[in-house]
Amino acid sequence: MSASDGQSAAGRGGLNRPRRSLPPFDATPLLRAVLAPRIVRLQRMDPAATQAALLGRLLRRAGGTRFGQAHGFDAIRSVAEYQARLPLRRYEEFWRDWWQPEYPLLRNATWPGRVPYFALSSGTTSGSTKYIPVTAPMVRGNRRAALDVLGWHLHHHPRSRVFGGQSFMLGGSTALERVASGVRQGDLSGIAAVEVPSLLSGWSFPPADLALIADWDRKLAALAEWTPAAAIRVLTGTPSWLLVLLERLAERHGRPPLPNLELLVHGGIAWAPYRDRLRPFLPEGCATREVYAASEGFGAVADRGDGEGMRLTLDAGVFWEFVPMEELDSPNPTRHWAATIETGIDYAVIVTSCAGLWSYVLGDVVRFVDRAPPRLLVTGRTSYSLSAFGEHLGGEEIEAALLGAAAALGLTIADYTVGPVFHGARGGHHWLVEPVEAADPALAARLAAEIDARLVAANADYAAHRQGGQMAAPELALLAPGAFAAWMRAQGKLGGQHKVPRVLADPARFAAAAAALDQSPASPP
C-alpha cells in the first residue's frame, strides 16, 4: 500500500498520515562488501584471546572510575586475577551501592564519563523496573552485533537483496524521557532508534510518527494500516508480538502479508512454541535467524540453522563468564569463560561490559553446543525454576512438559504461567494455560495429568516428591484466548519487549496473577 492509498489512520490508529521515506536504492551490494570481510574475521577469531584482550581494555578504560579504584583495576593482569578480585553481583547490589545514589546523573561511577541512557527493563520475574546503564560504546557494540545478523544472512544467501527494501523493528515506544541534562531513559528499542544514523532512515521502518506511539493497541492499528508491505525485507521482534502483528497485517493484505520478506529475526522468548504458528505468514524462502540480546548486552547471533546454537559475540563490548547453575549461589562458584566452557552444562550468564557492569548476574541460563567457536542455546532464566517443595524443576523442563502434553492432546498453546500453591502443609503447582483456540474445559484435567506424567519421567526430584506424597497433583485452568494479553494490558506491559512470565515462583505474586486472570487458586500462607 502506498502512502497515497486509503484514508487517514485517525479512525483506526488515531494517527494522521505518517511521514515515510523509501530506500533510495538497493544497498545490498554495498552491505555485502562491508560485511563479507567481517564474517571472515569472525570465522578466524580466537575466542579466548579475543575475550581476554577485551577484558584488559575494559579494565584499563574504567581504572579511574570510583568502582575501578575500589577494586584495584590497575593491578589486574589476567582473567584469573579479575575473577579472584571481583565477586558476582546482581542488579539490586549495583543499583543500591553504585547507581541509585547518583541517578540519573551517573558520572564516573562504574564507567568513565556520563551515562547518556538508561534502558528500562520490564523486570519479568521480579515485577519491578530495572534501570540499565547504556553508554556510547555499548550502543556501538550492539550495532556491530546487529550487523553481524545481516552478515551471516548474506553469507548463507548469496543472492539475497535484503537491503533492497526496509527493515522493520517491532519494539515498544521509541519515546525517551529526559531525566537529566544529556540523560534519557526508555525502551532499548527507543535508544536504538535514536542512534540510527539519519542516512539510513530510508531503509528503516517504522518512522518516528508510528514508533513513538506508546499505546500498544493503537500502535498495532496504525502499523497494520501504514506498513509498506511490499517494501519490508527484514522483520525483527519478539515471536509472540510478531505473531500478533502478522495476523493484523494478514487481515489487510492476505497471506503472506509481507510478500518480499527475506529474513525474520527473533529473540527474547523460546522460538519452538511459535515456529509453526508463524510459518503460514512467511513467504516461501524467508529465513529465520535467532538472536540473544538483552538490555545489558548483545549475547549471541545464529550463524547457522534453527536449533544449531548461536555464536557468542566476542568483540562487542562484553566479557562473558558462565557459572554452573548449581553453583550460582555458592560462596565460591566456578567461573568459566571462553577458554574453559564445556558443552552440555547449564550455565548462569555473567556480564562485564563497556556500560559499567562488572561480573553482573544477568539472569539467563545457557547451554553450549560447541566450544570452538562458542555456540549456545538459551535454556531459561535463573529465576525460571520451581522448587517450592524441593522439586527442582528448570524452565526448559517445564516448557517441554507443557508443549509435549499439549501436542498429545491436539492443543496449541499461546501462553502460560505456572506457580506454587499451598493447601495447608501440602501444595503443588497451578498452571494457567491459554490455548490458541477456545478449548473444552474438560481437557484441563487431562492436560494436567499429562504434564504431571512427563515431569515425573523427566525429573527425579519431582517424581520423588509426587510419589512420596509431599506434592499434590498439579491443577490447571484453561484460559480464554486473549486472557494474557488483557492481563498484560492492565499492567501497562502490552507489546514491545514485555513478556508473559512463564514461571512465578513467589506464591504471593502467582496468587495475584491468578486472581487477576479470574482463576484464583488457594491463597498462599
C-alpha positions as CSV (number, residue, x, y, z in Angstrom):
1,M,0.0,0.0,0.0
2,S,1.5,3.4,-1.0
3,A,1.4,6.4,1.2
4,S,-1.4,7.9,-1.0
5,D,-3.7,5.0,-0.7
6,G,-6.6,4.8,1.8
7,Q,-7.9,7.2,4.3
8,S,-6.3,8.8,7.3
9,A,-5.4,6.4,10.1
10,A,-7.2,8.6,12.6
11,G,-10.3,6.3,12.6
12,R,-8.4,3.1,13.3
13,G,-5.0,4.0,14.6
14,G,-5.7,7.6,15.7
15,L,-2.8,8.9,13.6
16,N,-2.6,11.1,10.6
17,R,-0.6,10.1,7.5
18,P,2.8,9.3,8.8
19,R,6.0,10.7,7.3
20,R,7.7,7.9,5.4
21,S,10.7,7.6,3.0
22,L,11.6,4.5,1.0
23,P,15.1,3.3,0.2
24,P,16.7,5.5,-2.5
25,F,18.5,2.4,-3.9
26,D,19.3,-1.2,-3.2
27,A,22.2,-1.0,-0.8
28,T,22.7,-4.8,-0.6
29,P,25.9,-4.9,-2.8
30,L,27.5,-2.2,-0.5
31,L,26.4,-4.0,2.6
32,R,27.8,-7.3,1.3
33,A,31.1,-5.7,0.5
34,V,31.3,-4.3,4.0
35,L,30.2,-7.4,5.9
36,A,31.9,-10.2,3.9
37,P,35.3,-9.3,5.4
38,R,33.7,-9.1,8.8
39,I,32.4,-12.7,8.5
40,V,35.9,-13.9,7.5
41,R,37.3,-12.2,10.6
42,L,34.7,-13.9,12.8
43,Q,35.5,-17.3,11.4
44,R,39.2,-16.8,12.1
45,M,38.7,-15.2,15.6
46,D,40.4,-16.9,18.6
47,P,37.6,-16.8,21.3
48,A,39.8,-16.9,24.4
49,A,42.4,-14.4,23.0
50,T,39.7,-12.0,21.9
51,Q,37.8,-12.1,25.2
52,A,41.0,-11.8,27.3
53,A,42.1,-8.7,25.3
54,L,38.6,-7.2,25.6
55,L,38.6,-7.6,29.3
56,G,42.0,-5.9,29.5
57,R,40.7,-2.9,27.6
58,L,37.6,-2.6,29.8
59,L,39.8,-2.7,32.9
60,R,42.1,0.0,31.6
61,R,39.3,2.2,30.4
62,A,37.5,2.1,33.8
63,G,40.5,2.1,36.0
64,G,40.0,5.7,37.1
65,T,36.3,5.3,38.0
66,R,35.2,5.0,41.6
67,F,34.4,1.3,41.0
68,G,37.7,0.7,39.4
69,Q,39.7,2.3,42.1
70,A,37.7,0.5,44.8
71,H,38.5,-2.9,43.2
72,G,42.1,-2.2,42.2
73,F,41.6,-2.5,38.4
74,D,45.1,-1.1,37.8
75,A,46.7,-4.2,39.4
76,I,44.7,-6.8,37.5
77,R,46.7,-8.5,34.8
78,S,44.7,-11.7,33.8
79,V,41.3,-13.2,33.7
80,A,42.1,-15.3,36.8
81,E,43.1,-12.2,38.8
82,Y,39.9,-10.4,37.7
83,Q,37.7,-13.3,38.8
84,A,39.5,-13.6,42.2
85,R,39.1,-9.8,42.9
86,L,35.6,-9.2,41.5
87,P,32.6,-11.0,43.2
88,L,29.4,-11.8,41.4
89,R,26.8,-9.1,41.8
90,R,23.1,-8.8,41.0
91,Y,21.3,-5.8,39.7
92,E,20.0,-4.9,43.1
93,E,23.5,-4.6,44.5
94,F,24.7,-2.4,41.7
95,W,21.6,-0.2,41.9
96,R,21.8,0.2,45.7
97,D,25.6,0.7,46.0
98,W,26.7,2.3,42.8
99,W,23.9,3.7,40.6
100,Q,20.9,4.9,42.7
101,P,22.9,7.3,44.9
102,E,23.7,9.5,41.8
103,Y,20.9,8.5,39.5
104,P,20.0,9.9,37.0
105,L,23.3,11.8,36.5
106,L,25.7,8.9,36.7
107,R,29.3,10.1,36.0
108,N,32.5,8.1,36.6
109,A,30.8,5.6,38.9
110,T,31.2,2.3,37.2
111,W,32.2,3.6,33.7
112,P,34.1,6.8,32.8
113,G,32.1,9.8,31.8
114,R,28.4,10.4,31.9
115,V,25.9,7.6,31.2
116,P,23.7,9.1,28.4
117,Y,20.9,6.5,28.5
118,F,19.1,4.1,30.8
119,A,17.3,1.2,29.3
120,L,14.2,0.3,31.3
121,S,13.8,-3.4,31.7
122,S,10.4,-4.8,32.5
123,G,11.6,-7.0,35.3
124,T,9.7,-10.1,34.1
125,T,10.3,-12.2,37.2
126,S,10.7,-9.6,39.9
127,G,7.9,-7.4,38.8
128,S,10.0,-4.2,39.3
129,T,11.5,-1.9,36.7
130,K,15.3,-2.0,36.3
131,Y,17.4,0.9,35.1
132,I,20.3,-0.4,33.0
133,P,23.1,2.0,32.0
134,V,23.7,2.2,28.2
135,T,26.8,4.0,27.1
136,A,28.0,5.1,23.7
137,P,30.5,2.2,23.4
138,M,27.6,-0.2,24.2
139,V,25.5,1.3,21.5
140,R,28.3,0.7,19.1
141,G,28.8,-2.8,20.2
142,N,25.1,-3.5,19.8
143,R,25.1,-2.1,16.4
144,R,28.1,-4.2,15.4
145,A,26.3,-7.4,16.6
146,A,23.1,-6.4,14.8
147,L,25.1,-6.0,11.6
148,D,26.5,-9.5,12.2
149,V,23.0,-10.8,11.9
150,L,22.8,-9.4,8.4
151,G,26.3,-10.6,7.6
152,W,25.5,-14.2,8.4
153,H,22.3,-14.0,6.4
154,L,24.2,-12.7,3.4
155,H,26.9,-15.4,3.9
156,H,24.3,-18.1,3.7
157,H,22.1,-16.4,1.0
158,P,24.4,-15.0,-1.7
159,R,21.5,-13.9,-3.9
160,S,19.8,-12.0,-1.2
161,R,18.6,-8.4,-1.8
162,V,17.9,-7.8,1.9
163,F,18.8,-4.1,1.8
164,G,16.7,-3.5,-1.3
165,G,13.8,-2.7,1.0
166,Q,13.1,-1.7,4.6
167,S,14.0,-3.3,7.9
168,F,11.0,-3.3,10.3
169,M,11.9,-3.5,14.0
170,L,8.8,-4.2,16.1
171,G,9.6,-2.7,19.6
172,G,8.0,-0.6,22.3
173,S,7.6,3.1,22.1
174,T,10.7,4.9,20.9
175,A,9.8,7.9,23.1
176,L,12.6,8.6,25.6
177,E,12.1,10.5,28.8
178,R,14.7,13.3,29.6
179,V,15.6,12.7,33.2
180,A,18.7,15.0,33.4
181,S,20.8,17.2,31.2
182,G,22.1,14.9,28.5
183,V,20.4,11.8,30.0
184,R,17.4,10.0,28.6
185,Q,15.7,6.7,29.5
186,G,13.2,4.4,27.9
187,D,12.8,1.2,25.9
188,L,16.0,-0.2,24.5
189,S,14.4,-0.1,21.0
190,G,13.9,3.6,21.6
191,I,17.6,4.1,22.3
192,A,18.5,2.1,19.2
193,A,16.1,4.2,17.1
194,V,17.7,7.5,18.3
195,E,21.1,6.1,17.5
196,V,20.3,5.1,13.9
197,P,22.1,7.4,11.5
198,S,19.7,9.6,9.6
199,L,21.4,8.4,6.4
200,L,19.8,5.0,7.0
201,S,16.2,6.3,7.6
202,G,15.1,5.2,4.2
203,W,15.9,1.6,5.0
204,S,14.3,1.7,8.4
205,F,10.7,1.2,9.5
206,P,8.6,2.4,11.3
207,P,9.1,6.2,11.0
208,A,9.0,8.3,14.2
209,D,5.3,9.1,13.8
210,L,4.5,5.4,14.3
211,A,7.4,4.4,16.5
212,L,6.6,7.0,19.2
213,I,3.1,5.6,19.9
214,A,3.1,4.2,23.4
215,D,-0.4,2.6,23.4
216,W,0.1,-0.9,22.0
217,D,-3.4,-1.4,20.6
218,R,-3.3,2.0,18.9
219,K,0.2,1.3,17.6
220,L,-0.9,-2.1,16.1
221,A,-3.8,-0.5,14.3
222,A,-1.6,2.2,12.9
223,L,1.1,-0.3,11.8
224,A,-1.5,-2.5,10.2
225,E,-2.6,0.4,8.1
226,W,0.6,2.1,7.2
227,T,3.2,-0.7,6.9
228,P,4.5,-0.7,3.3
229,A,4.0,-4.4,2.9
230,A,5.8,-4.9,-0.4
231,A,8.9,-2.9,0.8
232,I,9.6,-4.9,4.0
233,R,12.6,-7.3,3.6
234,V,13.6,-7.8,7.3
235,L,11.3,-8.1,10.3
236,T,12.7,-8.2,13.9
237,G,11.0,-8.7,17.2
238,T,9.7,-11.0,20.0
239,P,7.9,-14.0,18.5
240,S,4.7,-13.5,20.5
241,W,4.2,-9.9,19.3
242,L,5.4,-10.6,15.8
243,L,2.6,-13.2,15.5
244,V,0.0,-10.6,16.6
245,L,1.4,-8.1,14.1
246,L,1.4,-10.6,11.2
247,E,-2.1,-11.6,11.9
248,R,-3.2,-8.0,11.7
249,L,-1.3,-7.4,8.5
250,A,-2.8,-10.6,7.0
251,E,-6.3,-9.3,7.6
252,R,-5.4,-6.4,5.5
253,H,-3.0,-7.8,2.8
254,G,-3.8,-11.6,2.8
255,R,-1.1,-14.3,3.3
256,P,1.7,-13.8,3.3
257,P,1.2,-10.2,4.4
258,L,4.8,-9.2,3.6
259,P,5.4,-10.9,0.2
260,N,9.1,-9.9,-0.1
261,L,10.2,-10.6,3.4
262,E,13.6,-12.3,3.3
263,L,14.6,-12.5,6.9
264,L,12.7,-12.8,10.2
265,V,14.9,-12.1,13.3
266,H,13.6,-13.3,16.6
267,G,14.6,-13.4,20.2
268,G,13.5,-12.8,23.8
269,I,11.4,-15.9,24.3
270,A,11.6,-19.6,23.1
271,W,11.1,-20.0,19.4
272,A,9.7,-23.5,19.4
273,P,6.1,-22.6,20.5
274,Y,5.8,-20.0,17.7
275,R,7.7,-21.6,14.8
276,D,4.8,-23.5,13.3
277,R,2.3,-20.7,14.1
278,L,4.4,-18.1,12.3
279,R,5.3,-20.1,9.3
280,P,2.0,-19.6,7.4
281,F,2.5,-15.9,7.5
282,L,6.0,-16.0,5.9
283,P,6.6,-16.2,2.2
284,E,8.4,-19.2,0.7
285,G,12.1,-19.0,1.2
286,C,12.0,-16.5,4.1
287,A,14.9,-17.3,6.5
288,T,14.6,-17.1,10.3
289,R,17.5,-16.2,12.5
290,E,17.6,-16.2,16.3
291,V,19.5,-13.6,18.4
292,Y,20.2,-13.5,22.1
293,A,20.1,-9.8,23.1
294,A,19.4,-8.1,26.4
295,S,19.4,-4.6,27.7
296,E,22.8,-5.4,29.3
297,G,24.5,-6.5,26.0
298,F,24.1,-8.4,22.8
299,G,24.9,-12.0,23.6
300,A,24.8,-14.2,20.5
301,V,23.7,-14.5,16.9
302,A,22.6,-17.6,15.0
303,D,25.3,-18.2,12.4
304,R,23.8,-21.5,11.2
305,G,20.3,-23.0,11.2
306,D,17.5,-23.1,13.8
307,G,18.4,-25.1,16.8
308,E,22.1,-25.3,16.0
309,G,23.1,-22.8,18.5
310,M,24.0,-19.1,18.4
311,R,27.6,-17.9,18.1
312,L,28.7,-16.0,21.2
313,T,29.6,-12.3,20.5
314,L,33.3,-11.9,21.4
315,D,34.2,-8.4,20.4
316,A,31.0,-6.3,21.0
317,G,32.0,-4.7,24.4
318,V,31.0,-7.6,26.7
319,F,33.3,-10.1,28.5
320,W,31.3,-13.2,29.2
321,E,31.5,-15.6,32.2
322,F,29.5,-18.7,32.9
323,V,28.7,-20.3,36.3
324,P,27.2,-23.8,36.6
325,M,23.7,-23.3,37.7
326,E,24.1,-25.5,40.8
327,E,27.0,-23.3,42.0
328,L,25.4,-19.9,41.3
329,D,24.6,-19.2,45.0
330,S,27.6,-20.9,46.5
331,P,30.2,-18.8,48.3
332,N,32.9,-19.6,45.7
333,P,31.4,-20.6,42.4
334,T,33.4,-21.9,39.5
335,R,33.6,-19.1,36.9
336,H,34.1,-20.3,33.3
337,W,34.8,-18.1,30.3
338,A,35.5,-18.7,26.6
339,A,38.7,-20.6,27.3
340,T,37.1,-23.1,29.8
341,I,33.5,-23.6,28.9
342,E,32.2,-27.1,28.4
343,T,29.2,-28.3,26.3
344,G,26.1,-29.8,27.8
345,I,26.1,-27.8,31.1
346,D,23.5,-25.3,32.1
347,Y,25.3,-22.1,33.0
348,A,24.2,-18.8,34.5
349,V,25.4,-15.9,32.4
350,I,27.7,-13.3,33.9
351,V,28.3,-9.9,32.2
352,T,31.2,-7.5,32.3
353,S,30.6,-4.6,29.9
354,C,31.5,-1.3,28.5
355,A,28.4,0.1,30.2
356,G,29.9,-0.4,33.6
357,L,28.6,-3.8,34.6
358,W,31.2,-5.9,36.4
359,S,30.6,-9.6,37.0
360,Y,26.9,-8.9,36.8
361,V,24.5,-11.8,37.1
362,L,22.3,-11.4,34.0
363,G,19.6,-13.9,35.0
364,D,19.7,-16.1,31.8
365,V,20.7,-19.7,31.6
366,V,22.5,-21.1,28.5
367,R,24.0,-24.4,27.4
368,F,26.8,-24.6,24.9
369,V,26.6,-26.9,22.0
370,D,30.1,-26.1,20.6
371,R,33.3,-24.7,22.1
372,A,35.2,-23.5,19.0
373,P,33.6,-21.2,18.2
374,P,31.3,-21.0,21.3
375,R,27.7,-21.6,20.3
376,L,24.9,-21.6,22.8
377,L,21.3,-22.3,23.3
378,V,19.3,-20.2,25.8
379,T,17.6,-22.7,28.1
380,G,15.8,-20.4,30.6
381,R,16.2,-17.9,33.4
382,T,17.9,-18.4,36.7
383,S,14.6,-17.5,38.4
384,Y,12.6,-19.5,35.9
385,S,12.6,-22.6,38.1
386,L,10.2,-24.1,40.6
387,S,11.4,-25.6,43.8
388,A,8.8,-24.6,46.4
389,F,8.7,-28.2,47.6
390,G,12.2,-29.4,46.6
391,E,11.2,-30.5,43.1
392,H,14.0,-28.5,41.3
393,L,12.3,-28.0,38.0
394,G,14.1,-25.9,35.4
395,G,12.4,-23.7,32.9
396,E,13.3,-25.9,30.0
397,E,11.8,-29.0,31.7
398,I,8.6,-27.0,32.5
399,E,8.1,-25.8,28.9
400,A,8.9,-29.2,27.3
401,A,6.4,-30.9,29.6
402,L,3.6,-28.5,28.7
403,L,4.3,-28.4,24.9
404,G,4.6,-32.2,24.7
405,A,1.4,-32.7,26.7
406,A,-0.5,-30.2,24.6
407,A,0.7,-31.8,21.4
408,A,-0.5,-35.2,22.6
409,L,-4.0,-33.7,23.2
410,G,-4.0,-31.7,19.9
411,L,-3.8,-28.3,21.6
412,T,-1.7,-25.4,20.5
413,I,-0.5,-23.1,23.4
414,A,-0.5,-19.3,23.0
415,D,0.9,-18.5,26.5
416,Y,1.1,-19.8,30.0
417,T,2.4,-19.3,33.5
418,V,2.8,-21.7,36.4
419,G,3.5,-21.2,40.1
420,P,3.2,-22.9,43.5
421,V,0.1,-23.0,45.6
422,F,-0.3,-24.3,49.2
423,H,-3.1,-26.3,50.8
424,G,-2.1,-26.3,54.4
425,A,1.2,-28.0,54.8
426,R,1.0,-29.6,51.4
427,G,0.9,-27.9,48.0
428,G,1.6,-28.3,44.3
429,H,1.7,-26.5,41.0
430,H,-1.1,-24.5,39.5
431,W,-0.9,-23.9,35.7
432,L,-2.7,-21.1,33.9
433,V,-2.7,-22.1,30.2
434,E,-4.1,-20.1,27.2
435,P,-4.7,-22.2,24.1
436,V,-4.7,-20.5,20.7
437,E,-8.4,-21.5,20.2
438,A,-11.0,-21.9,22.9
439,A,-10.8,-25.5,24.3
440,D,-13.2,-27.8,26.1
441,P,-12.7,-27.1,29.9
442,A,-12.8,-30.9,30.4
443,L,-9.4,-31.0,28.7
444,A,-7.8,-29.2,31.6
445,A,-7.7,-32.2,33.9
446,R,-6.3,-34.4,31.1
447,L,-3.6,-31.8,30.3
448,A,-2.6,-31.5,33.9
449,A,-2.3,-35.3,34.2
450,E,-0.2,-35.5,31.0
451,I,2.1,-32.7,32.2
452,D,2.5,-34.5,35.6
453,A,3.4,-37.8,33.9
454,R,6.0,-36.1,31.7
455,L,7.6,-34.3,34.6
456,V,7.7,-37.5,36.7
457,A,9.5,-39.2,33.8
458,A,11.9,-36.3,33.3
459,N,12.9,-35.2,36.8
460,A,13.8,-37.5,39.6
461,D,13.2,-34.9,42.3
462,Y,9.8,-34.1,41.1
463,A,9.0,-37.8,40.8
464,A,10.1,-38.4,44.4
465,H,8.0,-35.6,45.8
466,R,5.0,-36.6,43.9
467,Q,5.2,-40.3,44.7
468,G,6.2,-39.6,48.3
469,G,3.1,-37.5,48.8
470,Q,4.9,-34.2,49.6
471,M,3.3,-32.7,46.5
472,A,-0.3,-32.8,45.3
473,A,-1.2,-33.4,41.7
474,P,-1.0,-30.3,39.6
475,E,-4.0,-28.1,39.0
476,L,-4.6,-26.5,35.6
477,A,-7.0,-23.9,34.2
478,L,-7.6,-23.3,30.5
479,L,-8.0,-19.6,29.9
480,A,-9.9,-17.9,27.2
481,P,-7.9,-16.8,24.1
482,G,-6.6,-13.3,24.8
483,A,-6.6,-13.6,28.6
484,F,-2.9,-13.0,29.0
485,A,-3.0,-10.0,26.6
486,A,-5.7,-8.4,28.7
487,W,-3.7,-9.1,31.8
488,M,-0.6,-7.5,30.3
489,R,-2.6,-4.6,29.1
490,A,-4.0,-3.9,32.6
491,Q,-0.4,-3.8,33.9
492,G,0.7,-1.4,31.1
493,K,3.0,-4.1,29.7
494,L,1.4,-4.9,26.4
495,G,3.7,-5.2,23.4
496,G,7.3,-4.3,22.8
497,Q,9.8,-6.3,24.8
498,H,7.3,-7.2,27.5
499,K,6.8,-10.9,28.0
500,V,4.4,-13.1,30.0
501,P,6.4,-14.6,32.9
502,R,6.4,-18.3,32.3
503,V,7.2,-19.1,36.0
504,L,6.0,-17.1,39.0
505,A,7.9,-18.9,41.8
506,D,6.7,-16.4,44.5
507,P,3.4,-17.7,45.8
508,A,2.1,-14.2,46.5
509,R,2.8,-12.9,43.0
510,F,1.3,-16.0,41.5
511,A,-1.8,-15.8,43.6
512,A,-2.2,-12.1,42.5
513,A,-1.8,-13.1,38.8
514,A,-4.2,-15.9,39.1
515,A,-6.8,-13.7,40.8
516,A,-6.4,-11.1,38.0
517,L,-6.9,-13.8,35.5
518,D,-10.1,-14.9,37.3
519,Q,-8.6,-18.2,38.1
520,S,-7.5,-17.7,41.7
521,P,-6.1,-20.8,43.5
522,A,-5.8,-21.2,47.2
523,S,-4.1,-18.2,48.9
524,P,-0.5,-18.7,50.0
525,P,0.2,-18.9,53.7
